[in-house]
Amino acid sequence: MLEKLETTIGAIRPAIQADGGDIFLRGFDAESGVVSVELTGACVSCPASTVTLKAGVERILKDRVPGVTSVEAVGLASESAVSL
């Protein structure tokens, strides 16, 4: 499952990097289906990052990775972030 998530995020990454940001997988809760990602760079201060996360990243992950129910953003300081 984690490999499929990493591969899919790797496919999404160039589009986010083109706008000056980046995305990293930080965790996956198999029980709830929630994927935790960290957005960095320009994404941190971008008002559209929530739209990117929900309408873009979440939609793609739900389509390509069975079991994903939602995606949430976490930061380095967040205790819920799990380093992989």
Secondary structure in CASP SS format (residue, H / E / C, confidence):
PFRMAT SS
TARGET T0000
AUTHOR 0000-0000-0000
METHOD secondary structure of the structure
MODEL  1
M C 1.00
L H 1.00
E H 1.00
K H 1.00
L H 1.00
E H 1.00
T H 1.00
T H 1.00
I H 1.00
G H 1.00
A H 1.00
I H 1.00
R H 1.00
P H 1.00
A H 1.00
I H 1.00
Q H 1.00
A H 1.00
D C 1.00
G C 1.00
G E 1.00
D E 1.00
I E 1.00
F E 1.00
L E 1.00
R E 1.00
G E 1.00
F E 1.00
D E 1.00
A C 1.00
E C 1.00
S C 1.00
G C 1.00
V E 1.00
V E 1.00
S E 1.00
V E 1.00
E E 1.00
L E 1.00
T E 1.00
G E 1.00
A H 1.00
C H 1.00
V H 1.00
S C 1.00
C C 1.00
P C 1.00
A C 1.00
S H 1.00
T H 1.00
V H 1.00
T H 1.00
L H 1.00
K H 1.00
A H 1.00
G H 1.00
V H 1.00
E H 1.00
R H 1.00
I H 1.00
L H 1.00
K H 1.00
D H 1.00
R H 1.00
V C 1.00
P C 1.00
G C 1.00
V C 1.00
T C 1.00
S E 1.00
V E 1.00
E E 1.00
A E 1.00
V C 1.00
G C 1.00
L C 1.00
A C 1.00
S C 1.00
E C 1.00
S C 1.00
A C 1.00
V C 1.00
S C 1.00
L C 1.00
END
